[in-house]
């Protein structure tokens, strides 16, 4: 076919020919542009794939319905793959024959509707994933609050137990201190009584020893006085004897002198 004829074929508008109910061909419609082109279909498929990928990422974050959303994302990817395959097939059909334009338009419309539906479903799944994520976050927050409340209650219980232990230990320490003080007081009292008893015994012994010493001193003094009296008496007796002897000698001397004088007088009576 010459190039000119090919260009004329390509420039012909795509017709959407409809048959009447009685089988007669309807009048050719007015010329209009195709509603959805192949690149638009590819862009829609790409957007659907992007939505599916976003949905898959959102589904991976959700814990509760992750497996279901993953299966939905797989189904969406399969649907997108089908749509892409259908778009490619529609492109090939449109390139092969202008008579398939109607089918291509119908298919394009269906693909567009399916793509819109896939986008809506992906958006809905994304919203569901967001709701699930928010619900999971709220549940985690409530669980964290409950855990914090339980931990605070446990901490308060442990602190109360610790305070009770400290009070019991302080009471036991005070009781032990009072008991030790009472025992120390009793011990001090016993020691004071024992000490007083010992001191009384020592005083009694000292007084007895003092009395014994006094009696001994008195006896010694009496003995000494007796000895001194004996000595003095002996000395006085000796002195008396000496005086008597001296007196006797003096008397004998005086008697001798008198005898000499008498004898001299007798010998010289007129010697005057």
Secondary structure, 3 states (H helix, E strand, C coil): CCHHHHHHHHHCCCCCCCECCCCCECCCCCCCCCCCCHHHHHHHHHHHHHHHHHHHHHHHHCCCCHHHHHHHHHHHHHHHHHHHHHHHHHHHHHHHCHHHHHHHHHHHHHHHHHHHHHHHHHHHHHHHHHHHHHHHHHHHHHHHHHHHHHHHHHHHHHHHHHHHHHHHHHHHHHHHHHHHHHHHHHHHHHHHHHHHHHHHHHHHHHHHHHHHHHHHHHHHHHHHHHHHHHHHHHHHHHHHHHHHHHHHHHHHHHHHHHHHHHHHHHHCCCCC
